[in-house]
Amino acid sequence: MAASSKGLGLSLRLSSRLALVTGGGNGIGRAVCQRFADEGASVAVVDIDESSANETLKSLRCNEQKHSVFLTDVTSPQSVHSLVSSIQGTFLVIQAVAKALINSGTKKGSIINLGSIVGKVGNLGQANYTASKAGVVALTKTSAKELARFGIRCNAILPGFIDTPMTAKVPPKVLDKVLQLVPMGRLGDPSEVANVCAFLASDDSSYITGASLEVTGGLFM
């Protein structure tokens, strides 16, 4: 596997931890996998696209940890475009991971859900998408309350417009108008979301749960 050049001077604050990253095949998910590996975690790259997942795997830095790919579709194919399915996909992952953590008796764990700023402020023509992302925030808060007694923290990250394959499909004229609304005047880099993920996964955020952290460059503030 090729080593990731970024973060070679980072502390290994996630050493001996297992990081399960859904959507790890590209964009923000890939950046999160790379950052977690750089900080010493064993990374499980979860994605439905085998090719992209393996590309992520090849990019991960190797210390003493081992990384793996798991091909998984976290939503029901029959209802993938429905609101309920969008929320349920997140729910099933939280449920399974939380159960495993509780059964392990570790009394420690961090679940990080990736939402979107539009789940908080809405967006024209995206009723289904924005509602599902709002559901992620509510699910995160409820999970945080239910899992706190087991030592498991649950937080959400709400990215704005990040430089990913998804935003690459947005017409330039539309993107220019969007950037006028961003005080920092640029798209975010996936690594900037990964930085926040690494913080929430580490003991540096040991007293943070039920929070939704915005990574938006100031959009809609």
Helices and strands as residue ranges (DSSP letters): E 18-22, H 27-38, E 42-47, H 50-59, E 68-71, G 77-79, H 83-104, E 109-114, H 118-121, H 127-147, G 148-150, E 152-159, H 165-168, H 172-179, H 190-201, G 203-205, E 212-215
